[in-house]
Amino acid sequence: MNKKQSGKNFYGTTNVGSKGQVVIPVAARKNMKLKKGDRLLVFGMHEDMVAMIKLSQVEKIASHLSEKLKMIDEVIRKNK
């Protein structure tokens, strides 16, 4: 089941196995282009929420922010 609503998706449910593993629903894997071996960062949010993001996306975001921070630093130095 995949319900799209304002850029957010609901992919259904999954179970936690005896080793703490979960299966990401196939629709989510396809939509996120996840494949075997992809690394995910796992965040705990509040006491009962888990969020995952592809490591490759975090690296892209960090790189983008780093470039923007360099630009901001240059502007600040020029205006001193």
RAURBEL-V550010 format. One record per pair of residues at least 4 apart in sequence whose ideal C-beta (glycine too) atoms are under 7 Angstrom apart, sorted by the first residue. I is the first residue (numbers start at 1). GAP is how many residues later the second one is. Records with the same first field share a line. If there is no record, write none. Layout:
BEGIN
I = GAP  GAP
END
This chain:
BEGIN
1 = 10  11
2 = 7  9  25
3 = 7
4 = 5
9 = 22
11 = 14  16  17
12 = 13
14 = 8  9  11
16 = 4  6
17 = 4
24 = 4  5  10
26 = 4
27 = 4
28 = 4
29 = 5
32 = 22
34 = 4
38 = 16
39 = 16
40 = 12  13  14  15
41 = 11  12  14  17
42 = 8  10
43 = 8
44 = 6
45 = 4  6
53 = 4  5
55 = 4
56 = 4
57 = 4
58 = 4
59 = 4
60 = 4
61 = 4
62 = 4
63 = 4
64 = 4
65 = 4
66 = 4
67 = 4
68 = 4
69 = 4
70 = 4
71 = 4
72 = 4
73 = 4
74 = 4
75 = 4
76 = 4
END
